[in-house]
């Protein structure tokens, strides 16, 4: 009899835990929706929004199971896990066709050549004229290059992110905060503003452009430059 009671008790505990996990999942679903809204434009239609949402939810579930009971720090931790899950799937699907990669290289080469020739960073109009591409094509190339940089930066931030549950220490938190502060200090005012709007306010690149009075392509450029600087500052080497 005692064995039967024990089994029933274990089953009830498991059901209660699963129900609590489900409640936390629903409570933090807005984190997934924000991540999808941000990354959808970067995916260039390579993945359906519903698929991105499902993958993001799996990332959230993994974050809950790794972290333990959510506290005030959990949203930041979970946001990284969610973005990482979506970006991993995009990479797995080889979402940038070879032709897109080639065009991205062509764009980078054009910007370097024009910078040397003009003595300053070329404007969007100058780059588009040099390449003979439309504004839509130019934006698409910028988005793909920017997404590559974001994926790389996200991986680095995840390495520095707070470790879950009991493994967190005040020393680890302080080191992470100092690393981020030093990285942000490397940026100019406009770059800092873009990074804050993207990672803290969680606006999409299009929304940031509207706030700052810039085109989406220009926001892509600024974000790319900022993330490269921050990655360099935060890399351990």
N, C-alpha and C positions, 0 to 999 in steps of 0.2 A: 504494500500500500504506500509506504513512504516513498518508494521509487516513483510511483505514479504521481504523487503530489509534487515531487521534485521536478518531474518532467513538465507538469502543468505550470509550475512556477517559472521554470526557464522559458517556456513558450510565451507566457504572459509578459515576461520581461523583454523578450525579443520583440514581441508585437508592440510594446510600449516604446521601445527604442526606435523601431522602424517608423512609428507614428510621429515621434519627436523629430526624427531626421527629415521626414516629409514636410513637417511644419517649417523647419529651418530652410528647407529647399525652396518652398513657396515664398517665404519671407524675403529671401535674398535673390529671387528670380530677376528683379529689376537690374541687378548687376550684370546678368547675362544679356538682357535686352540692350543695355547701354554699350556693352562690348560689341555686340552684333552691329548696332547702329554705327559705331566708330569704324569697324573693320570692313563693313560691307563694300564701301567705296574702294577700299584698297584691294579687295578681291577681284574687282573688275568683272563681276558676273560669273566668276569661275565656280562659285558655290552658291546654291540657293539659300536665301535667308533662313528658311525653316530648318535646313540642314545645319546651318551655322548655329541656330538656336539650340538644337538638340545636342550638338557637340559641346556648346558652352554649358549646357545644363549638366552634362557628364563631368565637365571640368569643375563645376561648382560642387557636385556630389563628391568628387575626389578631394576637393579642398576641405569640405566638411569632415570627411573621414580622417584626413590627415591632421587637421587642426584640433578637432575636439569641439567642445561647446563654444559657439561664437561669442566673442566679446567685441569691444569697440575697435579692436585692431583687425578683426576678421575681414571686413569688407575690402581693405587694401590687399590683404593676402589673397583673398578669393579672386579679386579682379585680375591679378597676375596669372593665377592658375587658369582662369577662364580664357583670357587672351591667349595664353600659351597653348591651350588645347586647340583653339581654333586655328592659330597660326601653324601648329604642328600638322593639322589635317590638310591645310592649304599646301604646305610643303610636300606632304606625302602624295598629294594628287598631282604634283608637278604643275601647279596652277599657272606658271609662267611659261607659255610655249617658247620654243627656241627663237622664233621670229621676234617675240616680245623682248627676250633677253638681248637679242642682237640690236634691236632698236634702242634699248636702254643704254647699251654700250655706245651706240652712235650718238646719243644725246649727251652722254658724259664727255665724249671726245670733242664734240662741237663746243660745249661750254668751256672746256680747257683751251681749245684753239682760239676762241673768241676772246677769252680773258687775256691771253698772251698778246693777241693782235691789238685789242682795244685798250689794254692797260687797266681795265676794271671789269668787275663781274657783269656779264651782258644782261640786258633786260630780256624779258620773255619775248617781246616783239623782235628783238635782234636775233635771238636763237631760232625762233620760228621762221624768220625770213631766211636765215642762213641754211636751215634744213629744208625749207620749202614744205612745212607741215602746217596743218590747221591747228586752231586753238584746242580743239577736242583731242586731237592726236597728241599734242604736246602735254596736255593734262594727264592723259592716260599713261604716257611714258614716265612722267614725274611721279604719279601714284605708285607705279610698280617699283621704281627705284626707292621711293620712300618706304614702301611696305617691307622691302628687303632690309632696310636700315632699322625699322621698328622691330622686326623679328629678332634681329641681332641684339638690339638694346634690351628688349624684353627678357631675353635669355640671361643677360648679365644682371639685370635688376632682380630676377628670380633667384639667382645665385646669392645675391646679397640680402634677399628678403628675410624677414623674421622667420626663424624656424618655428614649427608648430608646437603647441602644448608645452610640456614641461621643459623642453630643450631651450626655451627662450631665456635669455639672461640680460640684465641691464647693460652689461658690457657689449653684447652683440648688437643691441638696439642702438647704443651710442656710436659704435663703429659704423653702422649702416647710415645713421643720420649724418655723421660727419662726412662720409663718402659722398652722399647725395648733395650736401651743402657745398663741398669742394667742386663737385661736378657742375652744379648750377652757377657757381662763381665764375666759371670759365666762359659763360655765355654773355652776349650783349643783351641789352634791354629787350629788344624785339624777340630774340630767341627765347629768353626767359618767359616772356608773355605767352608765346605759342606753346611752350612746354607745359606751363601751368594750366592753360585752357584745355590742353589735350589730356594731360594725365591727372589733373586735380578736378577741373570742372567737367572733364569727360565729354567735351564737345567734339563733334566731327570736324574734319578739315574744312568742309564747306561752311559750317557754323562759325568756325574761327575766322574764316575769311570775311564773313558778314560782320562780325564784331570788330575786326581790325581794319575793315575797309580795303581788303586785299583780295586778289583772285585766289582761287583754290590752288592753282599751280604755284603761285608765289608762297603760299602757306606751306606747301609740300617742300619747296626749296629750303625755307627757313627751318622747318622741322627736321629735315634731313641734316642740315648743317649743325643744328643744335645737338642732335642725338649722336652724331659722329664725335663732336667735341666731348660730350658727356661720357661716351663709351671710352674714349681715350683717357679721360681723367679717372674713371672708375676701374679701368683694367688694372689688375694687380702688377702687371709687368712694368 
